[in-house]
């Protein structure tokens, strides 16, 4: 995991809408906030409306069971369901997505990347599939390369949640050395979704890095109001208050960080690595 002085995005979770009525997969992808936190952003959807027949039903059954296994923390079982689905149809992007998520849960990010790439290749106009692969690229040291995939995702005019791709693009643009794009995309994401926690935290980090501490504080506070606290969110909040000279506020965030996340290895204000 990168050290706290580097800006690393939260990346969103993937979700897949299946054919049968209200059947819905909500594959939850771990995020990559600094400090080993976990956060969930907007879901991504893409449908399989072209599926018909017994084979399609069988694939769907494996995906639904795999989704349930992920919810219950049984990553190996989810991977096995994905494997069975791929035996039936190895060109199914949803099965590749399930496999990728299951592999990530088993700390096999490199193997997961191949399945995210395959899903994107099989669904080249799907905003969610393209966004998922861009997210993986960014989280695995290829931030500059990921930006093109987010652009492709945003070109999907039917994409139900473009704020997710914009938030990811903005966060990764900072890591990829494009601060102007970062601020542009993050603010665009928040215009579409004012409580997008990915964009709120990433913009707080961006403004902190630019020395705009008062505005960074506003977005940090909005972030903490928008969703559950994480080590990363509390860390940046404490760093902002430290720079603004409010030692008491910084100390409150540090206490929360130590109390709520005692295992966090995040550097705290005053540590040499915290800036």
N, C-alpha and C positions, 0 to 999 in steps of 0.2 A: 504494500500500500504506500503511495507517495507520502512524503512528509507534509506536515501541515502548511508549510509556506507555499506549496503548489496548489493551484486551483484545479480541483477535480470535480466533475459534474455529478449530480445525482442523475441517474438515468431511470427511465420510467419502466413500468411493468407492461408485459404483453398480455393481450387478451384476445380470444378468438371466438367469434360467433358461429355456432354450428347450425345445421339445417333445420333440425326438428323443433319447430315452435320456439319455446323459450329456453331450449337447451343452450347453455352458454359455458364456455371455458373461460376461466379467468386465471391464466398462468401468471403467477407472481414472480417477477424477475428481481433478484437482489439488486439493490442500488449500489452506488459507489461513492457515497459521501465520504469526506475525509473523516478519519477517526473510526473507521470500520463500522459506521452506522448503517442502518437500513431504513429506507424511506420508500414510499409508494407515491407515484404521481398518477396522472390520468391513464385510463386504460386505452389500449389500441384494439381496434376491431378490424377484422376482415372476414368475409362470409365465404361459404362454400356452396352457394346456391346451385352450382352446376352438378352437384353430386346426385347420383341416382343408383338404385339397385342394392343388392345384398352386400357386395364388397364395400360400398360406401357406408352402409349401416354398420358393418363390422369395424371399419376404421374409426367411425364416430364413437362406437362403444369403447374401443381401446383409448381414444383420446379423453373421453369422459372419465374413465377409470384412472387414467394417468393424471388428469387434473385433480381428482379427489386425492390421489396419493401425494401430490405436491402440497395440497392444503394440509395434509396430515403429517408432513415432514418426512415422507417415505420416498426419498429421491431415487433409490435403487428400483423400487417398484414402479415409479413413474417412467424411468428409463426403459424398463422391460415392456411396459405398455406401448411406449413409443416404438420400441424395436419391433413389436408384433404388428403395429400399424404400418410400419415401413416395409415389413415383409409382404404385406398385402398390396401396398401402393407406395413405392419409394419415391414417387414424384408428388407426394402430398406435402405442401408447405407447412400445414398445421402439425403434422407428425414430426417434421424436422424442428419446428419451434419447440414442441414439447420435449424432444430429445435434448435440444440445446439447453433448455431451462433445467432439466433434470441433471445434466452433466455439470452445469454451473453450481448446482446445489451440492455436488460431490467434489467441488474444488477442481474441476477439470475444464477450466476456461478455454484452454487452447483447443481441446476437442469440441467444445460447444461452438466455437467460432466457425468451424466447417459447416455445421448444421444451420447456423444463422445465415451464412453465405448461400447455402443451397436453397433455403427458403426464399431468400431474396431473388435468386436466379429463377426459381419456379414461379414466383409471383412478382414480376418485374414492374408492375404498375401499382402494387399494393403499398400504400403509405406505411402501414404498420410493419410489414416485413422489411422494408427498406430502412425504416427508423430503427428496428431491432438490430439490424446488422451494423448500422452506423454507430449505435450505442456500444456494441461490442468492440468495434474498432477503436473508439475513443477510450474505452476502459482498458484497452490492452496496448496503449502506447502509440496509437496511430490516429491522434486527434485531427491532424490536418487532413488526412485521407477521409475521415468520417464525415467531413462537412459536405462533400459532394453527395453522399448518401442521404443526408438530411434534406438537401435541396431536391433530390429525386422524390423523397417522401412527400415533400410539400407540393410537388407537381401533381400529386394525386388529388384531383378536384373533388373526389368523393370521400376523402379522408375526414372522418367525423371529428377528430380531435387534433387539428394541426398545432394547437398550442403545445402539445407534448413534443413534437418535432422541433418547434421553434425554441422551446426551453432547452432541449438537449443540444441543439445547434449553438445556441448562445453560450452555454456552459463549456462546450467543447471548443468553441472559437477562442475563448480565453486560453485554454490549454494549447491550442494550435497557433498562438501568437497573433491573433486577429482581434484586438480589443474593441475596435470600432464595430466590427460585425457582432461581437459578443453583446455589447449594449443594445444595438439595434434589434437583434433577435429576441433578447430577453424582455425588452420593453414591449415588443410586438406580442410576445406570448402572454404577457400580463394584461394587455388590452383585450385579448380573447378570453383569458381565464385569470381574473385578478387574485385568485387564491392558489395559483399553481406553485407548489412548494419548491419545485425544482428551480423555476425562474426566480422566485423570491430570494432563495439563498444564494444562487449564483450571482444575482445582481448585487446583493449585499457584499459578496466577496469582491466582485469587480470594482465597486465603488470604494471599498476599503483599500484595494490595491492602488486606486487612483488618488488616494488621499482625501476623498470626499466623505469624511467620517460622519457628518450629521445626516446626510442622505442615506449612507450605508446603515446607520442606526435605524432609520425609518423602515427600510426594507427588512432588516433583521428582525425587528419587532413584529412586522407583518408576517414574516415567516413563522415565528413562534406562535402567533395567534392562529395561523392557518392549519397547523397540523401538529402531531406529537413531536416533542423535542427529541433531538438526536445529539450525540456527542459533537458532530460537526456544527450543528446549528448553535449549540451552546458555546462552543469554542469561538466561533466568529463573533458572536455577540459579546463575549468577554474581551476579545481583542479590540473590537470597536470601542467599547467603553474605556478600555485602557488608554487608547489613543486620544480619546476625548477628555481624559483626565478624571473620569468618574471612577475612582478606585473602589468605592462601595458597591456600585453596580457591577463592575467587573468581578469583584469578589463574590457577589451573589450568584453570578453565572458559573463561576468556578466551583462554588459549593454544590450547585445543582449538578454539574458535570460529575463531580466526584461521588455525590450521593446516588444519583440515578444511574450512572454508568461507571461503577467502580473498576471495571476491567478495561476501560478505555485507555489507550496509549497516547491519546492526543496531547501535544505539547500545550502547556498552559501559559498565560501571560507571565512574562518575566523569564521564561525559559529561553535559551538562546535560539531554539528552533521555531519559536512561535511567530516569527516575522521574517 
